[in-house]
């Protein structure tokens, strides 16, 4: 039997997760991510963006919940994308900056992905209902 003298409890030395959470919540927010124009993007193409709207859940499915896929899409297609939540929170505004031909191509790809995600969600829901109702 091992006697550990260091394991004795000291009054007032209990672990408090709520205190650390309060301290974390009171901490200042990190600075906003500043976007700079990539060296490969022509500045004259910032004038006329192509703007369209999608449901927020579709944007999360396409770009990821933290929008981590956007830089990869920008690099591969040579456009700049901004994805902003609109006032209601159910829609996102997607702005595509670049050459008009490329803007239309990227919009087409994003809408195709949105269509696939809608169909996939409907198929999963249909299969779920089929299993629940007919089992």
Secondary structure as UniProt FT lines:
FT   HELIX           5..7
FT   TURN            11..12
FT   HELIX           17..26
FT   TURN            39..40
FT   HELIX           43..46
FT   STRAND          50..55
FT   HELIX           56..63
FT   TURN            65..66
FT   TURN            68..69
FT   HELIX           70..77
FT   STRAND          80..85
FT   TURN            87..88
FT   STRAND          91..97
FT   HELIX           100..134
//
